[in-house]
Amino acid sequence: MASSPAPERAPILTTVGLLVEAQAGLVAAASKRLATAGHRAGQDFEVLLRLLRTPEHRLRMSDLAAQTTLTASGLTRAVDRLVRDGLVCREACAEDRRVSYAQLTDAGEAEIRAALAVHLEQLEELFAPYEADELAALETTLRRLRDVLNPEAASASEASAAADPEA
């Protein structure tokens, strides 16, 4: 009679552990490369990139929070820094005073586009060993996982894609 593995040996723990370790390594490598090249990294980069990839370079703060690794208060602090530096501005919603938007400024767009060139070069180097079909399968798997674990991000992403199919 075969026995079940001990809980600490469950294969799903290995899978999730590898995902977490890969994500941490990717973030650390990207942050180092961006900082070395004189660009913003970490949370600032993440916020600027999300705004760049949305229609009109603008997102509701709640949607931006759902699409990033930041808490609501962490996002507020990050956006405050970016507003202070002239890279993002805040806009109130005319229809609902409880809603506010983060909007990429021209200076913010220029900064994130310059950083993005460095970031894309690094990603192409890191993922060069993988075939296009492997990357497509990884994207499909990650999208399905995101849709289950973070449906708010999925909804915000779908709304952005519907508004701008090229994004």
CYANA upper distance limits for C-alpha pairs under 8 A (distance plus 0.5 A):
  5 PRO  CA      9 ARG  CA      6.36
  5 PRO  CA     10 ALA  CA      6.86
  6 ALA  CA     10 ALA  CA      7.26
  8 GLU  CA     13 LEU  CA      7.88
  9 ARG  CA     13 LEU  CA      7.66
  9 ARG  CA     14 THR  CA      8.23
 10 ALA  CA     14 THR  CA      7.62
 11 PRO  CA     15 THR  CA      6.91
 12 ILE  CA     16 VAL  CA      6.59
 13 LEU  CA     17 GLY  CA      6.31
 14 THR  CA     18 LEU  CA      6.54
 15 THR  CA     19 LEU  CA      6.85
 16 VAL  CA     20 VAL  CA      6.70
 17 GLY  CA     21 GLU  CA      6.58
 18 LEU  CA     22 ALA  CA      6.45
 19 LEU  CA     23 GLN  CA      6.62
 20 VAL  CA     24 ALA  CA      6.64
 21 GLU  CA     25 GLY  CA      6.62
 22 ALA  CA     26 LEU  CA      6.56
 23 GLN  CA     27 VAL  CA      6.64
 24 ALA  CA     28 ALA  CA      6.62
 25 GLY  CA     29 ALA  CA      6.54
 26 LEU  CA     30 ALA  CA      6.51
 27 VAL  CA     31 SER  CA      6.45
 27 VAL  CA     42 GLY  CA      7.98
 28 ALA  CA     32 LYS  CA      6.64
 29 ALA  CA     33 ARG  CA      6.71
 30 ALA  CA     34 LEU  CA      6.55
 30 ALA  CA     41 ALA  CA      8.06
 30 ALA  CA    119 HIS  CA      7.23
 30 ALA  CA    122 GLN  CA      7.97
 31 SER  CA     35 ALA  CA      6.48
 31 SER  CA     41 ALA  CA      5.42
 31 SER  CA     42 GLY  CA      6.33
 32 LYS  CA     36 THR  CA      6.47
 32 LYS  CA     41 ALA  CA      8.30
 33 ARG  CA     37 ALA  CA      6.72
 33 ARG  CA    118 VAL  CA      8.17
 33 ARG  CA    119 HIS  CA      8.18
 33 ARG  CA    122 GLN  CA      8.35
 34 LEU  CA     38 GLY  CA      6.85
 34 LEU  CA     39 HIS  CA      5.57
 34 LEU  CA     40 ARG  CA      6.97
 34 LEU  CA     41 ALA  CA      6.28
 34 LEU  CA    115 ALA  CA      7.20
 34 LEU  CA    118 VAL  CA      7.27
 34 LEU  CA    119 HIS  CA      7.38
 35 ALA  CA     39 HIS  CA      5.70
 35 ALA  CA     40 ARG  CA      6.72
 35 ALA  CA     41 ALA  CA      6.60
 37 ALA  CA    118 VAL  CA      8.15
 39 HIS  CA    111 GLU  CA      8.29
 39 HIS  CA    114 ALA  CA      8.48
 39 HIS  CA    115 ALA  CA      6.19
 40 ARG  CA     44 ASP  CA      6.69
 40 ARG  CA     45 PHE  CA      6.11
 40 ARG  CA    115 ALA  CA      7.89
 41 ALA  CA     45 PHE  CA      5.32
 41 ALA  CA     46 GLU  CA      8.07
 42 GLY  CA     46 GLU  CA      6.70
 43 GLN  CA     47 VAL  CA      6.65
 43 GLN  CA     70 LEU  CA      8.10
 43 GLN  CA     78 ALA  CA      7.30
 44 ASP  CA     48 LEU  CA      6.65
 44 ASP  CA     78 ALA  CA      6.80
 44 ASP  CA     79 VAL  CA      8.47
 44 ASP  CA     82 LEU  CA      7.74
 45 PHE  CA     49 LEU  CA      6.46
 45 PHE  CA    112 ILE  CA      7.61
 46 GLU  CA     50 ARG  CA      6.71
 46 GLU  CA     68 THR  CA      7.41
 47 VAL  CA     51 LEU  CA      6.79
 47 VAL  CA     64 LEU  CA      7.96
 47 VAL  CA     68 THR  CA      7.71
 47 VAL  CA     78 ALA  CA      8.34
 47 VAL  CA     79 VAL  CA      8.31
 48 LEU  CA     52 LEU  CA      6.64
 48 LEU  CA    104 LEU  CA      7.61
 48 LEU  CA    108 GLY  CA      7.54
 48 LEU  CA    109 GLU  CA      8.20
 48 LEU  CA    112 ILE  CA      6.63
 49 LEU  CA     53 ARG  CA      6.76
 49 LEU  CA    112 ILE  CA      6.97
 49 LEU  CA    116 LEU  CA      8.49
 50 ARG  CA     54 THR  CA      7.10
 50 ARG  CA     64 LEU  CA      7.83
 50 ARG  CA     67 GLN  CA      8.15
 51 LEU  CA     57 HIS  CA      5.24
 51 LEU  CA     58 ARG  CA      6.10
 51 LEU  CA     59 LEU  CA      7.08
 51 LEU  CA    102 ALA  CA      8.25
 51 LEU  CA    103 GLN  CA      7.46
 51 LEU  CA    104 LEU  CA      6.64
 52 LEU  CA     57 HIS  CA      5.50
 52 LEU  CA     58 ARG  CA      8.38
 52 LEU  CA    104 LEU  CA      7.51
 52 LEU  CA    109 GLU  CA      7.21
 52 LEU  CA    112 ILE  CA      8.11
 53 ARG  CA     57 HIS  CA      7.13
 53 ARG  CA    167 ALA  CA      6.43
 54 THR  CA     58 ARG  CA      6.75
 54 THR  CA     59 LEU  CA      7.62
 54 THR  CA    160 SER  CA      6.28
 54 THR  CA    161 ALA  CA      8.35
 54 THR  CA    164 ASP  CA      7.93
 54 THR  CA    167 ALA  CA      7.20
 55 PRO  CA    160 SER  CA      6.87
 55 PRO  CA    163 ALA  CA      6.99
 55 PRO  CA    164 ASP  CA      6.19
 55 PRO  CA    167 ALA  CA      8.15
 56 GLU  CA    103 GLN  CA      8.45
 57 HIS  CA    103 GLN  CA      6.36
 57 HIS  CA    104 LEU  CA      5.98
 58 ARG  CA    101 TYR  CA      6.98
 58 ARG  CA    102 ALA  CA      6.10
 58 ARG  CA    103 GLN  CA      4.81
 58 ARG  CA    104 LEU  CA      6.87
 59 LEU  CA     63 ASP  CA      6.84
 59 LEU  CA     64 LEU  CA      6.49
 59 LEU  CA    101 TYR  CA      5.88
 59 LEU  CA    102 ALA  CA      6.07
 59 LEU  CA    103 GLN  CA      7.25
 60 ARG  CA     64 LEU  CA      6.69
 60 ARG  CA     99 VAL  CA      7.37
 60 ARG  CA    100 SER  CA      6.29
 60 ARG  CA    101 TYR  CA      4.73
 60 ARG  CA    102 ALA  CA      6.81
 61 MET  CA     65 ALA  CA      6.61
 61 MET  CA     99 VAL  CA      8.03
 61 MET  CA    100 SER  CA      6.53
 61 MET  CA    101 TYR  CA      5.88
 61 MET  CA    102 ALA  CA      6.62
 62 SER  CA     66 ALA  CA      6.79
 62 SER  CA     72 ALA  CA      8.08
 63 ASP  CA     67 GLN  CA      6.78
 63 ASP  CA    152 GLU  CA      7.83
 63 ASP  CA    153 ALA  CA      7.34
 63 ASP  CA    156 ALA  CA      6.14
 64 LEU  CA     68 THR  CA      6.83
 65 ALA  CA     69 THR  CA      7.85
 65 ALA  CA     70 LEU  CA      6.48
 65 ALA  CA     71 THR  CA      6.96
 65 ALA  CA     72 ALA  CA      6.47
 65 ALA  CA     75 LEU  CA      6.76
 66 ALA  CA     70 LEU  CA      8.49
 66 ALA  CA    150 ASN  CA      8.03
 66 ALA  CA    152 GLU  CA      6.23
 66 ALA  CA    153 ALA  CA      5.30
 66 ALA  CA    156 ALA  CA      8.15
 67 GLN  CA    152 GLU  CA      8.26
 67 GLN  CA    153 ALA  CA      5.27
 67 GLN  CA    156 ALA  CA      7.93
 67 GLN  CA    157 SER  CA      8.19
 70 LEU  CA     74 GLY  CA      5.89
 70 LEU  CA     75 LEU  CA      5.98
 71 THR  CA     75 LEU  CA      6.47
 72 ALA  CA     76 THR  CA      6.74
 73 SER  CA     77 ARG  CA      6.84
 74 GLY  CA     78 ALA  CA      6.69
 75 LEU  CA     79 VAL  CA      6.49
 76 THR  CA     80 ASP  CA      6.49
 77 ARG  CA     81 ARG  CA      6.82
 78 ALA  CA     82 LEU  CA      6.84
 79 VAL  CA     83 VAL  CA      6.44
 79 VAL  CA     88 VAL  CA      7.55
 79 VAL  CA    102 ALA  CA      7.98
 80 ASP  CA     84 ARG  CA      6.56
 81 ARG  CA     85 ASP  CA      6.73
 82 LEU  CA     86 GLY  CA      6.70
 82 LEU  CA     87 LEU  CA      5.69
 82 LEU  CA     88 VAL  CA      5.89
 82 LEU  CA     89 CYS  CA      8.41
 83 VAL  CA     87 LEU  CA      6.33
 83 VAL  CA     88 VAL  CA      5.25
 83 VAL  CA     89 CYS  CA      5.84
 83 VAL  CA     90 ARG  CA      7.99
 86 GLY  CA    105 THR  CA      7.57
 86 GLY  CA    107 ALA  CA      7.31
 86 GLY  CA    108 GLY  CA      7.59
 87 LEU  CA    104 LEU  CA      6.67
 87 LEU  CA    105 THR  CA      5.77
 87 LEU  CA    106 ASP  CA      7.83
 87 LEU  CA    107 ALA  CA      5.92
 87 LEU  CA    108 GLY  CA      4.28
 87 LEU  CA    109 GLU  CA      7.95
 87 LEU  CA    111 GLU  CA      8.40
 88 VAL  CA    102 ALA  CA      6.95
 88 VAL  CA    103 GLN  CA      5.91
 88 VAL  CA    104 LEU  CA      5.03
 88 VAL  CA    105 THR  CA      5.66
 88 VAL  CA    108 GLY  CA      6.68
 89 CYS  CA    102 ALA  CA      6.37
 89 CYS  CA    103 GLN  CA      5.71
 89 CYS  CA    104 LEU  CA      7.00
 89 CYS  CA    105 THR  CA      7.08
 90 ARG  CA    100 SER  CA      7.27
 90 ARG  CA    101 TYR  CA      6.05
 90 ARG  CA    102 ALA  CA      5.28
 90 ARG  CA    103 GLN  CA      6.58
 91 GLU  CA    100 SER  CA      6.12
 91 GLU  CA    101 TYR  CA      5.50
 91 GLU  CA    102 ALA  CA      6.97
 91 GLU  CA    103 GLN  CA      7.67
 92 ALA  CA     97 ARG  CA      7.09
 92 ALA  CA     99 VAL  CA      6.95
 92 ALA  CA    100 SER  CA      5.02
 92 ALA  CA    101 TYR  CA      6.77
 93 CYS  CA     97 ARG  CA      6.32
 93 CYS  CA     98 ARG  CA      8.18
 93 CYS  CA     99 VAL  CA      6.03
 93 CYS  CA    100 SER  CA      6.04
 93 CYS  CA    101 TYR  CA      7.62
104 LEU  CA    108 GLY  CA      6.08
104 LEU  CA    109 GLU  CA      6.73
105 THR  CA    109 GLU  CA      6.64
106 ASP  CA    110 ALA  CA      6.73
107 ALA  CA    111 GLU  CA      6.66
108 GLY  CA    112 ILE  CA      6.63
109 GLU  CA    113 ARG  CA      6.52
110 ALA  CA    114 ALA  CA      6.79
111 GLU  CA    115 ALA  CA      6.84
112 ILE  CA    116 LEU  CA      6.29
113 ARG  CA    117 ALA  CA      7.00
114 ALA  CA    118 VAL  CA      7.68
115 ALA  CA    119 HIS  CA      6.77
116 LEU  CA    120 LEU  CA      6.40
117 ALA  CA    121 GLU  CA      6.76
118 VAL  CA    122 GLN  CA      6.89
119 HIS  CA    123 LEU  CA      6.71
120 LEU  CA    124 GLU  CA      6.57
121 GLU  CA    125 GLU  CA      6.88
122 GLN  CA    126 LEU  CA      6.65
123 LEU  CA    127 PHE  CA      6.45
124 GLU  CA    128 ALA  CA      6.14
130 TYR  CA    134 GLU  CA      6.62
130 TYR  CA    135 LEU  CA      7.10
131 GLU  CA    135 LEU  CA      6.96
132 ALA  CA    136 ALA  CA      6.65
133 ASP  CA    137 ALA  CA      6.62
134 GLU  CA    138 LEU  CA      6.66
135 LEU  CA    139 GLU  CA      6.62
136 ALA  CA    140 THR  CA      6.72
137 ALA  CA    141 THR  CA      6.66
138 LEU  CA    142 LEU  CA      6.54
139 GLU  CA    143 ARG  CA      6.45
140 THR  CA    144 ARG  CA      6.73
141 THR  CA    145 LEU  CA      6.70
142 LEU  CA    146 ARG  CA      6.47
143 ARG  CA    147 ASP  CA      6.55
144 ARG  CA    148 VAL  CA      6.96
145 LEU  CA    149 LEU  CA      6.59
146 ARG  CA    150 ASN  CA      5.74
146 ARG  CA    151 PRO  CA      7.46
146 ARG  CA    153 ALA  CA      8.16
146 ARG  CA    154 ALA  CA      7.39
147 ASP  CA    151 PRO  CA      5.42
147 ASP  CA    153 ALA  CA      8.07
147 ASP  CA    154 ALA  CA      5.86
150 ASN  CA    154 ALA  CA      7.04
151 PRO  CA    155 SER  CA      6.60
152 GLU  CA    156 ALA  CA      6.69
153 ALA  CA    157 SER  CA      6.43
154 ALA  CA    158 GLU  CA      6.57
155 SER  CA    159 ALA  CA      6.64
156 ALA  CA    160 SER  CA      6.76
157 SER  CA    161 ALA  CA      6.66
158 GLU  CA    162 ALA  CA      6.56
159 ALA  CA    163 ALA  CA      6.78
160 SER  CA    164 ASP  CA      6.61
160 SER  CA    167 ALA  CA      8.22
161 ALA  CA    165 PRO  CA      5.49
161 ALA  CA    166 GLU  CA      7.96
161 ALA  CA    167 ALA  CA      6.58
